[in-house]
Amino acid sequence: RQSSEVGADYFAEDLPRIRRDVQRCHDRQLRSSAGSSLERVVLLITIAPNGSVELDMGDNVTDTAFGRCLSSRYPSWSFRRFEGSPVTLERTYALQ
């Protein structure tokens, strides 16, 4: 598929793994002495045509235990391949 034809629906089967990693990292932060002041996080997930991922968490998240955890996990994320330019998805996760 061309990048102009893909969106969140195209990547739907791969998104649950990201949700699990977000929750795992949040749980890890809650168990740490740092606790958590995050109620939700907005992730910008840029998917390259080869399925690799770049992640932008925003400055308020990057230097937290949660952000460091997610930074260690996202390199293993991969998505289905497509043709064309990278696609960026904005996903908001409520942290519970």
HELIX and SHEET records of a PDB file:
HELIX    1   1 SER A    3  GLU A    5  5                                   3    
HELIX    2   2 LEU A   15  ARG A   31  1                                  17    
HELIX    3   3 ASP A   59  THR A   62  1                                   4    
HELIX    4   4 ALA A   65  ARG A   73  1                                   9    
HELIX    5   5 TYR A   74  SER A   76  5                                   3    
SHEET    1   A 3 VAL A  53  ASP A  56  0                                        
SHEET    2   A 3 ARG A  40  ILE A  47 -1                                        
SHEET    3   A 3 VAL A  87  ALA A  94 -1                                        
END                                                                             
